[in-house]
Amino acid sequence: MTAAPPPKTLYARAAALVRRIGVPSAVLFAALLFDVVFTTQAALDDNGPKFVDFGLLPGIFAMVACAQWAQKRAAVAGVAGGVVLVFSTLWIHAFRIPAYSSVLPKITITEVVAGVLMVYYVTRRARAGVAFCVVSFLVVGGLVALFGRYRGVNDIDGGTATQGLVFGLLLLLGPVVPAITLRDRRPKADPRTQKLQRVNELAMGQWPLIGLLGFALIFEFGYTYSSNARGFPILFCSLVAAAVAVLSPRRPADALLGVAAIMLVSTAVTPFLHLRYDYPMPGGIPAVQVIAGMGVVVNVTRARGLSQSWPRIGILSAVVALGAIVNANKPAGLTTDPQTLSILAFTATLLLGVSIAIGMMLRSRDSERTTVVQSAVADAQTAERMALARELHDVVAHHVTGIVVQAQAARLMASQKPEIAVEAMGRIENAGVEALAAMRRLVRSMRGDAPSGASEFSEQATTDLGADLRKLVEGANHGVPTSMHLDLPPDLPHEVGRSALRLVQESLTNVGKHASDATDAFVLAEVSGAELHLRVTDNGHETARRPAGGSGGYGLVGMRERVALLKGRLSAGRGPDGGWRVEAWLPLAAGEGDE
């Protein structure tokens, strides 16, 4: 029985949505949502004129449209994006709309993400000269936005401008380098491309963590601007911790120790930077590093379980506790207040417990998925083995039985009528050739050498059941004279005809093996209503000796399996006259969908 698919959770639906629209578009829309919420809150608060902050939204939505357009027409969309940045800056400057800072000063996070995406698409898809011109125009538009949104030249802070240029250069190199790497796609796999693909797969599986880290980095960039570059070492540590956390599924245990080491370095340098109380954050550890630590705890618990992970988790917890004691109370030195320490300890324990719980939940889900996949694979392998066993028994055993029967007859008649023995040798040769061909078909099927879209079973399937039954009976490999009555339409379903041929074949094989005294057999195949009726009888009696070659006992088992697959009925046993009788009813409708 096929296992029921697991119910779609909110996470599964979100992951499916991200796969459908792509990670870049998902990040862009997440940034848009953040800007809409942030702008709406700023427009409705009591700081400054109401609703004036909504003036940022036209430029934001225009940049989103240009970034989406860049997926199809990269160069044209890149030029349009540069124009939007310039006109949006003029609009903001003319109407004195307050622009907030994100990664770059006075530029919203949506504009940053859209600009990065356009640079990537232009560099990757446009011709080299066109890409250079368009990217240069985007850079000029970004510089106009960076410096043009200040109300005057005196408002531009030198440190802030320098940081903006540095971060802008990093944001420019970030998409340009991988885009140039992916421009030349050779038929032979490029190791650099394979590495980028593996990184992309990791990112696809870590998109919730990437989203949280991205939002936390936005605020940390803002803190860095306000600290006049003194917080840059902490920001650098946070960026490294975020990268390690995103890549942690490859080596989660080492990644946890790496994040712990980064936190330790950040804790050690923070007292010498003379930062504000709320930077990195009141708990002494930057929010980005906290989220990175939670991410690696989730991944290491998911990969190795809690029993093997707790020593490393303990090391990370000790580093977090040290950071809270050293940096949570910066104006007064070390934190020694029991109440403050208890609050920090409770918060850290809660976050650690949430991370471990998520990791164990994902580990349980992975185990369940593995079990379902293994069960499905085992069921498929069992079905394939059973099909091969039925084919081996019904086809090859039929020919081998004929060979044995003919050889026995030839041995008995060799001394009395040598010409009959010679004729039997010819039939034995033909049966051997047919058995060898059947074996080769089965071997090709087991090795997977059949052409795409076909199988050896389908090659053996009958297209004219009446003709195949006549050939089977006239071959007389079972050694018993056989008569037949056929009343079959030409359009029998494919699977019904194939199974009917195998049932008759196996029944005649059993006649040759077990009914040693039989002198006559009869085959009936006719359509009665919505069923195909089969009957094979003989006039033999109980055998007093073991059949040649022995009996494996799988003949009737295989026949019952074939009939059950088509939802039919099978009857086998002694008839009223003492002979053996096999009778089957196969629904014609069953063959339409049961291939």
N, C-alpha and C positions, 0 to 999 in steps of 0.2 A: 504494500500500500504506500502510495506516495505521501510523504510528510507534508502537512499543511504549511503554507508559507507563513512566516511570523508576522504578527500584526504590525502595521506601519505606525511607528511612534512619531512624535513631533521631531525628534532628531533625525529619523530616517527621511521624513518628508523634507526637512530643511536641507539635508545632504543631497537628496535627489534634485531639489531646486537649484542648489549650487552647481551640481554637475550639468544641469540642463543649460543654465545661462552662462556658466564659466566662472572661475574664481575671480578674474579681473572685473567682470561686471558686478559680481556679488560685492566685492570690496568697494566699488564705485557707488553702488546703491546704498551700502551701509554708511559710507561717508555722507552721502546726500541726506539720509535720514537723520544723521547726527546734526548736520548743519541746519536742517529745517527745524528740528527741535530746539537747538541752541539759539537760532535767530528768532524764533517765536518767543522764547522765554525772554530774550534781550529786548524784543520789541514791546513786550507787555509789562516790563518792570518799571520801577519809578525812577530809574537813572536816565535822565535826558528825555527828549520828546518821545512820545509814544508812537509806535508804528513806523518810525523812521528806519529801523533796522531791517524791515521787510524789503528795503531797497537793494539788499544784497542778493535776494533770491533770483531775480531775472538773470544775472550773470552766472549764478551757480547752476541754474537749470540749463542755460545755454552751453556751459562747459560740459555738462553731462551729455547733452545731445551730441556735441562734437566728439567726445570720447567714444560714444557708441557708433557714430558714423565712421570713425577711424577704422573700425574693424572691416569695413568694406572699401572705403575710399580714403586711404590713410593720408596721402599728401594733401588733398583738398581739405579734409577735416582738420589737419594740422594747421594750415593757413587760417582756416576759420577760427580755430581755437586761439591763435595769436591775436586775431582781430577782436575776438570777444574779450580777451584780457585787457587790451588797450581801451576799448570803449567802456568796459565795466569800470576801469580805473577813472576815466573821465566822468562817468556817471557818479561814482562815489565822491570824487573830488568836488564836483559841481554842487551836489545836494548835501554835502557834509555828512555823509552816512558813515557812522563809526564801523570800521573794519577790524575784526579781531584777528589775532595771530594764532597760527597753528604750528606746523613744522617750519614754515617760513613766516616772517613777520608781515602782518596786514594781508595775508592771503589765506583764504578758507581751506579747510582740509579737502573739500570736494574739488576745488580748483587745483590743489596739489596732486591729488590722485588722478584727476582727468588729464593734467599735463603730463604726468609720468606715463600714463597709458598711451597718449598720443605720440610721445617721443619713441616709445617702444615699437608701436605699429609702424610709424614712419620709417624708423631705422631698419626694421626687419623687411618691409615689403616694398618700399620705394627704391628707385635706382639711386646709386650712391650720390651723384651730384644733386638730384632732387631732394634726397633725404638730408644732405648737409644744409641746403638752403632752407628747407622747411623747419628743421630743428633749430637753426640759427634764428629764424623768425620767431619761433616759440620762446627761445631764450630771451630775445629782445622784449617780447611781450611780457615775460615773467619779470624782467628787470624794471620795466615801466610800472608794473603792478607793485613790485617790491618797494620802490622809492616814491612812486607817484601818489600813493594813497595816504602818505603823511600830509598833514595840513600845511606844513611849511618846511623849509630846509632846516630851520633850527630845531625842529622836532625829531630829526633823524639822529639817533644815538649811534656813535661810531662803533661801539662794541656790538650793538644789535645788528647794525648793517654788516659788519664783518662776519658775524655768526650766520646771518642770512645768506651771504655769498658762499660761505663754506658749505652750509647744508644744501644750498641750491646746486653746487657743484657735485656733491654726493648724490643728490637726487637725479642729476643729469647722467652721471656715470652708471648709476644703478640699472636703468633700462637699456642704455646704449650697449653695454658690454655683452649681456646675453643676446640682445637682438642681432648684433654683428656675428656672434657665434652661430646663430641659427639661420643666418641668411643663406649660406651655401649648403644645400642639402644634397649630399652625394648618395648614389645608390647604396654604397657600402656604409654601414653604420659608423658614425663618428663617435669616438669615445667621449668627447666633450658633450655631444648632444645626448648621449645616453646618461651621462651624469646629471645634466640639467633635467632630463625626463624623470630620473629617480627623485631629484629634489622636488619637482613639481608634484609627483605622486605623494610624497611626504606632506607637502603643503596642502594638497587636497584632503588628506585625512586629518589635518590639524587646523582646519579653517575656524572652528570656534575659538581655539586658543589664539590663533593669529588675530582674530577680531578683537578679543579682549586686550591683547598686547598692543594692538594698534591704537585703541582708544586711550590706554594708559600712557603710551608714548606721546600722544598729542599734549596731554597735560604736563608731562615731564619736559617736553620742549618749551612749553610756556614758562615753566619754572626756571629753566635754564636761561631764557631770555631775561627774566626778571633778576637773575643773580649776576648779571654782567659777566657771563662766561665762567664764573667760579664753579658752577655746577657741571661744567662740561665733563670732567672725569667720571662723575656719577652717571651722567647720561651715556657715556661710552660704555661703562660697565653694564648698564641696563640694556643697551643695544646688543652687546655680546650675549648676555643672559637670555634675551629674547630669541636670538638666533639658535643658541644651544637648545632651548626648550622646543623650538619648532622642529629641529632635526633629531630630537631625543628618541623617537621610536626606533632608530637604527641601533643605537647602543644606549638604552635607557639608564643602566646602572652607572656607566661612566659619565653620562650627561648630568645625573643628579650630583655626583661629586664635583663636576665642572661648575655647575650653578652654585654649589656651596662655596667653592673657591672664589668665584666672582663676588659673591656676597661678602665674603671675608675681606677681600681687597677693598670693596666699597665701604665696608664698616671701618677699615683702618684709615682710609684717606679722608673720610667725611669730617672728623674733628679739625683737620688742618685747613679746611676750605672756608670756615666761618660763614656757614649758610644760615638762612632763617630757620626758625623753629619748625615750620611746616614743610621744609624741604630737606631731605627727600619726602618724608611724610611724618606725621606725629609719632608713628610706631618705630621710627628709626630705620626702616628698610623701605626703599623706593617701591612704589606700587607695581612698576614693571617687573622688578625682581621678585616681588611676592607672587605675582601671577605666573612668572616663569617657574618659580619653585613649586607652585601647585601643579603646573603642567607636567613637570618631570616626575613628581610624586605619582600623579595619575598614570603616567606611561610606565614607570617602573613597577608599580603595583599591578598594572594590567598585564605586563609581560612576564613578571617573575613571581607574583603573588606576595602576600604580606610576610609570610614566613622567611623568605629569602631576601626581602627588601628592608626589613626593619633596622639593620645596622646602619645602612646608608641614610635612611630617613632620620635616624637618631643623630647622625652627624649634621645633616641639614638643619634639624631642629636646634641643635646646640649653637650653630652659627647664627640662626635667627634670634635666639635668646641673647647672644652676645651683642648683636647689633642693636637690639632693643635697650639693653642696659647701657651701652656706650653712647648711643645717639638719640634716644627718645627724649632726653632732657638736656639738650645742648647748652642752653644758657647757664645751667648749674652743674654741669659735669655729669657724672654717672647717675643713673636712675636707681634710687634706693628706696623710694616710697613704696611700702607694701601694697597699698591700694592700687597705685599705678601699675606695679608689676603684676598684680593679680588680674587686672583688666587686660593687660597685654597678653598674659599667659592664657587667659580664657579665649581671647580672640584668636591667638595663634593655634590653640588646640582645636577650636571650632573649624578654622580653615583647613588644618591638617586632616581632621576627621572627614570633612567634606571631600577633600582630595582622595583620601584612601577609599571612601565609600564609592566615589565615581569610578576609581580604578578597579575595584572589586566587581562593580556592576558591569563594566565593560569586559572584564575578564570572564565573567559568567556568560555574557552574551557571546563572546568569541568562542567559548567552549561549546555553547549550544549550537552555534553556527557550524562549528567543526563537526559536531556529532551529526547534525542534519546532513551535511555534505557527505560525510563518511557513510551514513546510512543510505543516501541516494546512490552513491557510487557502488556500495555493496549490493544494493537491489539491482542496479543495472548490470553489474558483473554476474550476479546470480541468474538473471533473466537471459543474459547472453550465453552463459554456460549451459543452461537448460535447453535453449534453442539449438546450440551446437550438439548437445547430447542427443536431442530428438532427431536432428538431421543425420548424425552419425549412425544412430540405431536404425532409423527407418530406411535410409538410402544405402549406406555401405553394408550394413548387416543383411539387407535384402539380397544384394549381389553375392555376398560371401555365402549365404545360405544356399543360393542357387548353385554355386560352385560345388559345395559339399554334396548336395543332393545329386547333381549330375555325375560327380566323381564316384559316388556310391553305386549309382546305376551302371556306370561304365565298368566298374570293377566286377559287378555281378554278371554282366552280359559279355565280358571280354572273351571268355572261353567258348561261349556258345555262338554268339553272333558278333564277330570282330567289327563288322561294318557299323553296327549300332554304337560300339565303343568309340570308333573314330568320329562318328557324328556327335557323340556326347562331348568329345574333346574339343570340337569346334565351338559348341555352346559354352563350354567352360572357359575357353579363351575369350569369347565375347563378353561373358559375365565378368571376367577378370579385368578386361579393358575398361568396362563401364565402372567397376568398383574403383579402379585407379583414377579415373577421371573425377568421380565423386569425391574421392579423398583429396585430390588436388584442389578442387573447388573449396572444400572445407578448410584446407590449409591456407589458401589465399585469403579466405574470409577471416580466419583467426589472426593472420599476420597484418591485416588491414591493407592489403594490396589491391582491393577492389576499387574501381574508379569512383570518383566523387559523385555522390547522389545515387549510387547503386550498391547492391550487396550480392553475395553469392546466393543468399536465400531468394532474392527476387529473381535471379537468373534461373533458379530451379523451379520457380513458380510456373504453373500451367497457364497457358492461354487458351487451350482447347481441351477441356477435361475429357470429353468423349474420345478424342483421338489418343490422348495419353493413356487412358484406361485400356483402350484396345491394344496399344503397343505393349502395355504392361502384361496383359493377359496372354497375348500372342507370343511374347517372349518366353513364357512358361518356365522361368528360372526356378520356380518352386517345385516343379516336377509332377504336378497333378493336372490332368486335363480340366480345363475351366471353361464354362459357358457364361454368358452375360446377357443382361437386358439393360439398355441405356435409353433414357428418355430425358435428355438434358437440353436446356435452352442455350443459345450461343453467348449470352451475356451474363454468365455467372460471375458474382463478385470474385475479385482476384484472390483474396485470402481464403474464401470458402472453397474454391476450386483446388487451391494448393493443399489445404488440409485434407480435403476429400481424397485426393490422390495418395497422400501419405497414409491415410487410414486404410485404404484398400491395399496398398503396397505392404503394410505391416501385417494385415490380416492374411494375405496370401503367403507371406513369409512364414507366419505361424502354422499355416496349413502344411507347408513343406517340412517344417521342423518337427511338428508334434503329431500330425495325422498320418502316421506311416502307412496305414492300411487304406487311406482314402483313395477312391478311384474317380471321384468327380467333385468339382467345386463350382459354385455359382456366385456371380457378382451382380447385384442389382443397384442401379443408381438412377434415381428419378426425382423430379421436383414435385412435391405434394403441398399445395398451398404456398405458404411462405417459408417452407423448409426444404432442404435437400435431404432425401432419404437414402441411406446407404445400407446394404445388407450383403454380407459375405458368409456363405455357409459351405460345409463340406459333409461328406457321408462317412467320415472316419469315426473311430472309436478311441477309447482311452489307450494311450501308448503304454506298452509293457516295458519299454526301455527308455533310457535317457536319450534325448535328441543329440545328434552329432554336434560336437562343439559345446555342448552344455546349454543352459538357459540362464540368462542374466536376470530375467524377471522384470525387465524394464519396458517390454513391449506394450503391455496394457497400461502401464503408468504413463508412457508417452502419449498413447492415444487419448487417455482421459484428460491429460493436460491440454492437448490440442482442442478437444471438444469443449473443455471448460473455458478456454480463451475466447471461443466464439459463442459462449453461453448456450451451448447445445446439450444434447442428452446422448448417453452411450450405454449400450447394453451388451454384455458378453457372457457367454456360458453355453452349456449343453442345450441343444435343441430337442424337440420331441422325438426325433428319430435317432437320437444318440450322437449325431455329429455336432461339430462346434459351430456356433452362430455368433457373429458380431454384427450389431445393428446400431446405426447412429443417425441422429436428426440434427442437422446444422441450420440454424436460422439464416436466411439469405441477407437479412438486414444487418446482421452482426458484422459482415465483412466490409461494410461501407466505411466504418471508422476505426476498425481495429487492425491496423497494419502492424 
